[in-house]
Structure formats: structure tokens, C-alpha cells
Amino acid sequence: MNLKRSLNRPLVMKMVERETLAKWLHDTYEKIAMEVTWKTQEHCRVAFSELPPKNKKVMILLAEALENELPKLGWVRAEKGVKKG
């Protein structure tokens, strides 16, 4: 994936459901942790749907924080049906 952008065009992110993003964050974190032999907490090495409620809440709040902060870093939301350049 090439995240480089021209000076005149902002990066674009599709709006996804926060829980979908939270699940992706959790799954990706666990996958990368395994790849670099980082041992995560045993009770978190489960599917997103099986996470303890507080852990799941943290991931959803992280997804919300990303949604709110990425535009400040130059990312913009793509409207539904709008194709990237």
C-alpha cells in the first residue's frame, strides 16, 4: 500500500463502522505481536467478539479517536460512492 500523497491531494479514508475498525485494530495488533514474538495478555488473545468488555470498549474508543484525529493529520473521509482519483 502506497501512502504517499501529492501536495494537492489529501489522503482519503473510507468511513467504517467504529466496531469494524476496532475489530481490525485488535486483529492486526495480535497478528503483528505474534510476528515479532511479542506476548500479549492471554485473555486478549481471542476474537474481538470474545474480548473482555473493558478491552473491547478501549478498542472502540481507539477507533473513535482515530476517526476524530486523522482529519487533523491530513486524512479526509471519502463520501459514499466517491471514487479516489
CORPE-V589169 format. One record per backbone hydrogen bond with DSSP energy under -1.0 kcal/mol. NH is the residue of the N-H (numbers start at 1). CO is the residue of the C=O. If there is no record, write none. Layout:
nh->{NH,NH}
co->{CO,CO}
This chain:
nh->{13,21,22,23,24,25,26,27,28,29,30,31,32,33,34,35,36,37,38,44,45,46,50,51,56,57,58,59,60,61,62,63,64,65,66,67,68,69,70,73,74,75,76,78,82}
co->{76,17,18,19,20,21,22,23,24,25,26,27,28,29,30,31,32,34,33,41,42,44,47,48,52,53,54,55,56,57,58,59,60,61,62,63,64,65,66,70,71,70,11,13,79}
